[in-house]
């Protein structure tokens, strides 16, 4: 389980960044995606999805700031260079 403030839940997927070494995302049943680095024990930032468990995540193969996540109803695309 991951924990960050009030967020806690089983992790469904972990995705390592194909560009930034030591950076990965986790998707969780608590409706969140968290950005982690290997040198920290807490997430750098946690993103709230659309009130559904996040089953899958995937980094863009061409950009270190773009990733997508999927829940049972939608696919969300996030670009950290535009907005968190």
ChimeraX attribute file (.defattr): number of C-alpha atoms within 10 A of each C-alpha:
attribute: neighborCount
match mode: 1-to-1
recipient: residues
	/A:1	11
	/A:2	17
	/A:3	13
	/A:4	12
	/A:5	7
	/A:6	6
	/A:7	15
	/A:8	15
	/A:9	15
	/A:10	14
	/A:11	19
	/A:12	15
	/A:13	16
	/A:14	18
	/A:15	16
	/A:16	18
	/A:17	20
	/A:18	16
	/A:19	14
	/A:20	12
	/A:21	10
	/A:22	12
	/A:23	17
	/A:24	18
	/A:25	22
	/A:26	25
	/A:27	30
	/A:28	26
	/A:29	21
	/A:30	21
	/A:31	19
	/A:32	23
	/A:33	27
	/A:34	20
	/A:35	18
	/A:36	20
	/A:37	16
	/A:38	11
	/A:39	8
	/A:40	8
	/A:41	8
	/A:42	15
	/A:43	18
	/A:44	12
	/A:45	12
	/A:46	19
	/A:47	13
	/A:48	14
	/A:49	20
	/A:50	15
	/A:51	11
	/A:52	17
	/A:53	23
	/A:54	28
	/A:55	19
	/A:56	20
	/A:57	23
	/A:58	20
	/A:59	21
	/A:60	16
	/A:61	11
	/A:62	9
	/A:63	14
	/A:64	16
	/A:65	15
	/A:66	17
	/A:67	19
	/A:68	15
	/A:69	21
	/A:70	19
	/A:71	20
	/A:72	10
	/A:73	10
	/A:74	12
	/A:75	15
	/A:76	14
	/A:77	15
	/A:78	17
	/A:79	14
	/A:80	11
	/A:81	10
	/A:82	8
	/A:83	6
	/A:84	9
